[in-house]
Amino acid sequence: LESGDLIKAAREAYDATEEEAKPFVSNYNKLEEAEAQLIKLQADAVVTLINGIGTVTIESGSKINAAREAYDGLPKDLQATK
């Protein structure tokens, strides 16, 4: 999860690369793998936060808000599956 900013920066750099140069990026598959792993880790973290809410009480607000914020941060297509 701590690698998210680096993965995003790598994606932005790749996307900014001219089309003619992209075939010379020999490790593009590593970027795709890192992005997929990051999404899985983010989804797992959301599941953990939701499960951590437990029985809802008046004191549950911060846990619910944290879970909602994490869920809202997931890609829209992944939200529909969780």
Contacts in CASP RR format, 6 or more apart in sequence:
PFRMAT RR
TARGET T0000
AUTHOR 0000-0000-0000
METHOD contacts of the structure
MODEL  1
LESGDLIKAAREAYDATEEEAKPFVSNYNKLEEAEAQLIKLQADAVVTLI
NGIGTVTIESGSKINAAREAYDGLPKDLQATK
1 38 0 8 1.000
1 41 0 8 1.000
1 42 0 8 1.000
1 45 0 8 1.000
3 34 0 8 1.000
3 38 0 8 1.000
4 38 0 8 1.000
7 31 0 8 1.000
7 34 0 8 1.000
7 35 0 8 1.000
7 38 0 8 1.000
10 31 0 8 1.000
10 34 0 8 1.000
11 31 0 8 1.000
11 35 0 8 1.000
14 22 0 8 1.000
14 25 0 8 1.000
14 28 0 8 1.000
14 31 0 8 1.000
17 25 0 8 1.000
22 28 0 8 1.000
39 74 0 8 1.000
39 75 0 8 1.000
39 78 0 8 1.000
42 70 0 8 1.000
42 73 0 8 1.000
42 74 0 8 1.000
43 74 0 8 1.000
43 78 0 8 1.000
43 82 0 8 1.000
45 70 0 8 1.000
46 67 0 8 1.000
46 70 0 8 1.000
46 71 0 8 1.000
46 74 0 8 1.000
46 82 0 8 1.000
47 82 0 8 1.000
49 63 0 8 1.000
49 66 0 8 1.000
49 67 0 8 1.000
49 70 0 8 1.000
49 71 0 8 1.000
50 67 0 8 1.000
50 71 0 8 1.000
52 63 0 8 1.000
52 67 0 8 1.000
53 60 0 8 1.000
53 63 0 8 1.000
53 64 0 8 1.000
53 67 0 8 1.000
54 60 0 8 1.000
54 63 0 8 1.000
56 64 0 8 1.000
71 79 0 8 1.000
71 82 0 8 1.000
72 79 0 8 1.000
74 82 0 8 1.000
END
